């Protein structure tokens, strides 16, 4: 383990400066953590039950059933947030290292692990681009809802270069035969025809990158840096990072709630999942290209 962290606050090492992110305002999470520490978890549940992205639902990690997760696995959860993946993985794996840019979210996860009696979760504030851990340290690395945000950094001019760099680091951190799991949206998801994507604007994922960049600068005053891709785009990205053993799943209903992990090439399984929506095999074959999100399993 790399011990070159900048500081330690309440037992949490920092590899980079704290950068809060989350659907709830920072002040609300600060109040929630204070309630937990002073009044306990029952009061937290009473006052914040519908906040913080359904924190106690552990099915965000249901993709794990397509990976041979073993009891001796050491896992790195990058962009761990408040623990909806770290907690269920820690119930199975030998140890889980949770890495996130937000100190508050890592503090919450630390408190949650203590509540659950899970002593095999380590929490760190940092970014995978910090290269915080030693080579071949992990059997499994998780990037769920993370890769699309990696390009939002000042370390790289090109968001795609930042994504490739993060994937190369992940490859270095994996043991031989280890797995990388990526949960992420499809660039051409049908859902983006009626909803905003990561830019906060409509249709930017459908636009050519240079057009989306101009549009973002005009509307938001900043660059377009939250890149997503099609299946072939992700394959190309991963191969440029040095990965070759790549499997794609369609996550239904989405990567944050993967109740079904449908092998990309299994149209019968897709038909079963969408039996009330699509009946034609030709339409099923085409619909895969516009499915909302992917679960990508990569082996080193």
ABEGO torsion letter per residue (X at the ends): XBABBABBBGGBBBABBBBBBEABBAAAAAAAAAAAAAAEAAAAAAAAAABGGGAABAAAAAAAAABBBBAABBBBBBGAEAGAAAAAAAAABABBBBBBABAAAAAAAAAAAAAAGBAABBBBBEBAAAGABBBGABABBBBBGAAAAAABBAABABAAAAAAAAAAAAAAABBBGBBBBBBBBBAABAAAAABBBAAGBBGAAABBAAAAAAAAAAAAGBBBABBBBBAAAAAAAAAAAGBABBBBBBBOABAABBABBBBAABAAAAAAAAAAABABAAAAAAAAAABABBBBBBBX
